[in-house]
Amino acid sequence: MKRGEHGVWQRRFWEHLIRDQQDFARHMDYVHYNPVKHGHARCPHQWKHSSFHRWVKEGVYRPDWLCQCRENSNPPDFEAISHSVGE
């Protein structure tokens, strides 16, 4: 309300139809890395509210995916990914 937004959706809300498996994977990576990107967690596995944990149990992600707890991991180029998912 403070920002002059009305209803449920934010001003910059847009719809996006997932085109294929690769598009879905990019969106999931973006969502799972977002808490790290915004400083809420150091690694995806540290954000307890994430669906990341369920996807690890299902074998989609490794438990140490983009883990910054170790010195040998580099974060992805989410600048490029954000353009493809519409941020």
C-alpha positions in Angstrom: 0.0 0.0 0.0 2.9 2.4 0.8 4.2 2.0 -2.7 0.9 2.7 -4.3 0.3 -0.9 -5.3 -3.2 -2.2 -5.4 -4.5 -5.8 -5.1 -2.2 -8.8 -4.8 0.3 -8.3 -7.6 3.3 -6.0 -7.6 3.7 -3.5 -10.4 6.4 -5.4 -12.1 4.6 -8.8 -12.0 4.5 -10.7 -15.3 3.3 -14.0 -16.4 5.8 -16.5 -17.8 5.0 -19.8 -19.4 7.8 -22.4 -18.8 8.9 -23.3 -22.3 10.9 -26.5 -21.7 13.0 -28.4 -19.2 16.0 -26.1 -19.6 13.8 -23.1 -18.9 12.4 -24.8 -15.8 15.9 -25.7 -14.6 17.0 -22.0 -15.0 14.0 -20.8 -13.0 14.6 -23.4 -10.2 18.3 -22.5 -10.0 17.3 -18.8 -9.8 14.8 -19.4 -7.0 17.1 -21.6 -5.0 20.0 -19.2 -5.2 18.0 -16.1 -4.5 18.4 -16.3 -0.6 22.1 -16.4 -1.1 22.1 -13.6 -3.7 20.2 -11.3 -1.3 22.3 -12.1 1.8 19.8 -14.3 3.7 22.0 -17.3 3.6 25.6 -18.2 2.7 24.6 -21.3 0.8 21.4 -22.6 -0.7 21.2 -25.5 1.8 21.3 -23.0 4.7 17.9 -21.5 3.8 15.5 -23.7 5.7 12.4 -22.3 4.0 13.5 -23.4 0.5 12.2 -26.2 -1.6 15.9 -26.9 -2.3 15.8 -29.5 0.4 13.0 -31.5 -1.2 14.8 -31.4 -4.6 18.0 -32.7 -2.9 16.0 -35.6 -1.5 14.6 -36.3 -4.9 18.2 -36.3 -6.4 17.7 -33.2 -8.6 20.3 -31.2 -6.7 23.5 -32.2 -4.9 23.4 -31.2 -1.2 26.6 -29.1 -1.8 25.2 -27.3 -4.9 26.8 -23.8 -5.1 27.9 -24.3 -1.5 30.0 -21.4 -0.3 30.9 -23.1 3.0 33.9 -24.5 1.1 36.4 -22.2 -0.7 36.2 -24.1 -4.0 32.8 -23.1 -5.2 32.0 -20.2 -7.5 28.6 -18.7 -7.7 26.9 -18.8 -11.1 26.4 -15.9 -13.4 23.0 -15.0 -12.3 23.1 -11.7 -14.2 22.7 -13.8 -17.4 20.1 -16.1 -15.8 18.0 -13.2 -14.5 17.6 -11.8 -18.0 16.3 -15.2 -19.1 13.8 -15.5 -16.2 12.7 -11.9 -16.4 14.0 -10.1 -13.3 
